[in-house]
Amino acid sequence: MEKNARARGPRGEYAKSERRREEIVDAATQVFSESGLREGTLRDIAERVGMTHAGMRHHFPTKAALLAAVLRRRDEISLAKGAAAQPRGVEILREWVDATRRHVAQPTLIDLEVTLVAEATVPDHPAYEYFVEAYGRAEELLQRAFGEIRADGILAPGITVTQAARVALAATVGLQQLWVWDRDRDLVGELEFAIGSLITVPLE
């Protein structure tokens, strides 16, 4: 009996730690949305969740690691919303644009992605693995979408599935960066145009 109790212990501690990490990420999202990336501090977030600065650094040793976790949570929410409808082909592209529309409603998270990706180009950066994985998943999803679009006979002529997926991803990343510099740009409309040019049916 004692052996079984010991066996359950680590799982319980792990679950508790994961819940704590989720609380920190939620608090970080709120703090950065309210105060901005530069003004929002780890101490502010620690106070929001009722723990010490040192205690929070046990879960996220650096601000960059915490920022990557905030972006990862955003991606998980977007993927869950998209997967619920089980989209295919053009529907995936429409959900892709809708996700960007939702992100515009939380501009701090776009600011965060643009700022962090510029810093995370070296392998030892805390957010490097996040972007490798995130952009890899994004390209894989877009490859699937354009593969189905080609099978449906509505892929624009003269472009391969791989090219279409990479152009769509590059357009998303690039347009977000331009939007951070100029909030008057129509990020969603420009993205719809860019991705819509890769297919022969209306994207809307």
C-alpha positions in Angstrom: 0.0 0.0 0.0 2.8 2.3 0.9 4.5 1.6 -2.4 1.4 2.5 -4.3 1.1 5.8 -2.3 4.6 6.6 -3.2 4.0 5.8 -6.8 1.0 8.3 -6.9 3.0 11.0 -5.2 5.1 12.2 -8.1 2.1 12.3 -10.4 0.3 14.4 -7.9 3.2 16.8 -7.6 3.6 16.9 -11.3 -0.1 17.8 -11.8 0.2 20.5 -9.1 3.2 21.9 -10.8 1.5 21.9 -14.2 -1.5 23.7 -12.7 0.8 26.3 -11.2 2.5 26.8 -14.5 -0.9 27.4 -16.2 -1.8 29.9 -13.5 1.5 31.8 -14.2 0.9 31.7 -18.0 -2.6 33.1 -17.6 -1.4 35.8 -15.2 1.4 36.7 -17.6 -1.0 37.0 -20.5 -3.1 39.4 -18.4 -0.1 41.5 -17.2 1.4 41.8 -20.6 -1.9 42.7 -22.2 -2.5 45.4 -19.5 1.1 46.8 -19.1 2.8 45.8 -22.4 5.8 43.6 -22.9 8.4 46.0 -21.5 6.5 47.3 -18.5 5.1 43.9 -17.4 7.6 42.3 -15.1 8.1 38.9 -13.6 7.6 40.4 -10.2 4.2 41.8 -11.3 3.2 38.3 -12.5 4.4 36.6 -9.3 2.3 39.0 -7.2 -0.7 38.3 -9.5 -0.5 34.6 -8.6 0.4 35.1 -5.0 4.0 33.7 -5.0 7.5 35.0 -4.6 9.6 36.1 -7.5 12.1 33.3 -6.7 9.2 30.8 -6.6 8.0 31.8 -10.1 11.5 31.6 -11.5 11.5 27.9 -10.4 8.9 27.4 -13.1 10.1 29.9 -15.7 13.8 30.9 -15.1 13.7 33.7 -17.6 11.2 36.2 -19.0 11.8 34.8 -22.5 10.9 31.3 -21.4 7.6 32.6 -19.9 6.9 34.6 -23.1 7.3 31.5 -25.2 4.9 29.7 -22.9 2.3 32.5 -23.4 2.6 32.0 -27.1 2.4 28.3 -26.8 -0.9 28.6 -24.9 -2.2 31.0 -27.5 -1.4 28.4 -30.2 -3.0 25.6 -28.2 -6.3 27.6 -27.9 -6.3 28.4 -31.6 -5.6 24.8 -32.6 -8.4 23.6 -30.3 -10.9 25.9 -31.8 -9.9 25.0 -35.3 -9.9 21.2 -34.7 -13.4 21.3 -33.1 -14.8 22.1 -36.5 -12.7 19.4 -38.2 -11.9 21.6 -41.2 -10.2 20.5 -44.5 -8.8 22.2 -47.5 -10.0 25.7 -48.0 -11.8 25.6 -44.6 -8.4 25.3 -42.9 -7.3 28.5 -44.7 -10.4 30.3 -43.5 -9.8 29.2 -40.0 -6.2 30.3 -40.3 -7.3 33.8 -41.2 -9.9 33.7 -38.5 -7.2 32.9 -36.0 -5.3 35.9 -37.1 -8.4 38.0 -36.7 -8.7 36.8 -33.1 -5.0 37.6 -32.5 -5.6 41.1 -33.7 -8.0 41.5 -30.8 -5.1 40.7 -28.5 -2.4 42.9 -30.1 0.1 42.4 -27.3 0.4 38.7 -28.3 1.3 39.7 -31.9 3.8 42.2 -30.5 5.2 39.4 -28.4 5.7 37.0 -31.3 7.3 39.6 -33.5 9.7 40.8 -30.7 10.6 37.3 -29.5 11.2 35.7 -32.9 13.8 38.4 -33.7 15.7 37.4 -30.6 15.2 33.6 -30.8 17.3 32.9 -33.9 20.1 31.3 -31.9 19.7 27.7 -30.6 20.5 28.5 -27.0 17.7 31.1 -26.7 14.8 29.9 -24.4 12.3 30.5 -27.2 14.3 28.9 -30.0 12.6 25.5 -29.7 9.2 27.0 -29.5 9.5 28.8 -32.9 11.1 25.7 -34.5 8.1 23.6 -33.4 5.5 26.2 -34.0 6.5 27.1 -37.5 7.0 23.4 -38.2 3.5 22.6 -37.1 2.1 25.5 -39.0 3.8 24.5 -42.3 2.6 20.9 -41.8 -1.0 22.1 -41.3 -0.8 24.3 -44.4 0.8 21.5 -46.4 -2.2 19.3 -45.5 -4.6 22.1 -46.4 -3.1 22.8 -49.8 -2.7 19.1 -50.5 -6.5 18.7 -50.1 -7.0 21.9 -52.1 -4.9 20.4 -55.0 -7.0 17.2 -54.7 -10.1 19.3 -55.0 -8.7 20.9 -58.2 -8.7 24.5 -56.8 -5.0 25.1 -56.2 -3.7 28.1 -58.3 -1.8 27.0 -61.4 1.9 27.0 -61.5 2.5 26.5 -57.7 3.2 23.4 -55.7 1.7 22.4 -52.4 5.0 23.1 -50.6 5.4 26.5 -52.2 1.8 27.5 -51.4 2.2 26.4 -47.7 5.5 28.3 -47.3 4.2 31.4 -49.0 1.1 31.4 -46.8 3.2 31.1 -43.7 5.7 33.7 -44.8 2.8 36.1 -45.6 1.4 35.6 -42.1 4.7 36.2 -40.4 5.7 39.1 -42.6 2.3 40.9 -42.5 2.2 40.6 -38.7 5.6 42.3 -38.5 4.5 45.2 -40.8 1.3 45.5 -38.7 3.3 45.9 -35.5 5.0 48.9 -37.2 1.8 50.3 -38.5 -1.5 49.5 -36.8 -3.5 51.3 -39.5 -2.7 48.4 -41.9 -5.5 45.9 -42.6 -3.7 42.8 -41.4 -6.6 40.4 -41.9 -7.6 41.9 -45.3 -4.1 41.7 -46.6 -3.7 38.2 -45.3 -6.9 37.1 -47.0 -5.7 38.6 -50.3 -2.3 36.9 -50.0 -3.6 33.5 -49.2 -6.6 33.9 -51.5 -4.2 34.4 -54.4 -3.0 30.8 -53.9 -6.4 29.2 -54.7 -9.0 29.6 -57.5 -12.1 30.0 -55.3 -13.0 32.9 -53.0 -11.4 32.5 -49.6 -14.2 34.5 -47.8 
